[in-house]
Amino acid sequence: MLLILAYAGASLPLLLLFTLSGGEPLGVLINREMIANEVVRTLVGSLGLISAVPVTTTLVATFSGSINQHYLSSYRNFNFPPTC
């Protein structure tokens, strides 16, 4: 819902164009350059948001394994003080 409101706020001139178009047919209105720009911007933004989560998860899973092994190997040789 928040994403829809963000897109509506960003494309307020486009929404005004739809409401003030008068008697212009829908086919002519959709084929305008401003409409095409907004559609492409919306699709690219949505794809970026959708792909950000899997890409970030993959990067973290890849790099956290090697980092953890490095730190674990340094702690294996450490002599911890005895507990009571």
C-alpha positions as CSV (number, residue, x, y, z in Angstrom):
1,M,0.0,0.0,0.0
2,L,2.8,2.4,0.9
3,L,4.5,1.7,-2.5
4,I,1.2,2.6,-4.3
5,L,1.0,5.9,-2.4
6,A,4.6,6.7,-3.1
7,Y,4.0,6.2,-6.9
8,A,0.8,8.2,-6.8
9,G,2.7,11.1,-5.1
10,A,5.5,10.9,-7.5
11,S,3.3,10.9,-10.6
12,L,0.8,13.5,-9.5
13,P,1.1,15.4,-12.8
14,L,0.2,12.2,-14.6
15,L,-2.9,11.7,-12.5
16,L,-3.9,15.3,-13.2
17,L,-3.5,14.6,-16.9
18,F,-5.9,11.7,-16.7
19,T,-8.5,13.8,-14.8
20,L,-8.2,16.8,-17.1
21,S,-8.0,15.0,-20.4
22,G,-11.5,16.0,-21.3
23,G,-13.0,13.9,-24.1
24,E,-9.8,12.5,-25.4
25,P,-10.0,8.8,-26.2
26,L,-8.1,6.4,-23.9
27,G,-6.0,5.0,-26.7
28,V,-4.6,8.4,-27.6
29,L,-4.1,9.3,-23.9
30,I,-2.1,6.0,-23.2
31,N,0.2,6.5,-26.2
32,R,1.5,9.8,-25.0
33,E,5.2,10.0,-24.1
34,M,4.6,11.1,-20.5
35,I,2.5,8.0,-19.9
36,A,5.1,5.7,-21.4
37,N,7.8,7.3,-19.3
38,E,5.8,6.8,-16.1
39,V,5.0,3.2,-17.0
40,V,8.7,2.4,-17.6
41,R,9.7,4.2,-14.5
42,T,7.2,2.2,-12.4
43,L,8.3,-1.1,-13.9
44,V,12.0,-0.4,-13.4
45,G,11.5,0.8,-9.9
46,S,9.4,-2.3,-9.0
47,L,11.9,-4.7,-10.5
48,G,14.6,-3.0,-8.5
49,L,12.7,-3.3,-5.2
50,I,11.8,-6.9,-5.9
51,S,15.3,-7.9,-6.8
52,A,17.0,-6.1,-4.0
53,V,16.0,-8.6,-1.3
54,P,17.2,-11.8,-3.0
55,V,20.5,-10.1,-4.2
56,T,21.2,-8.7,-0.7
57,T,20.4,-12.1,0.9
58,T,22.7,-13.9,-1.4
59,L,25.6,-11.5,-0.9
60,V,25.2,-11.7,2.9
61,A,25.0,-15.5,2.9
62,T,28.1,-15.7,0.6
63,F,30.3,-13.3,2.6
64,S,29.2,-14.1,6.1
65,G,30.3,-17.8,5.8
66,S,33.9,-16.9,4.9
67,I,34.1,-14.1,7.5
68,N,32.8,-16.5,10.3
69,Q,35.3,-19.1,9.4
70,H,38.1,-16.6,9.7
71,Y,37.0,-15.4,13.1
72,L,36.3,-19.0,14.3
73,S,39.8,-20.2,13.4
74,S,41.4,-17.4,15.4
75,Y,39.3,-18.3,18.5
76,R,40.0,-22.0,18.4
77,N,43.5,-21.5,19.6
78,F,42.6,-19.1,22.4
79,N,42.8,-20.4,26.0
80,F,39.8,-19.1,27.9
81,P,40.1,-18.7,31.7
82,P,38.5,-21.5,33.7
83,T,35.1,-20.9,35.1
84,C,34.1,-21.5,38.7
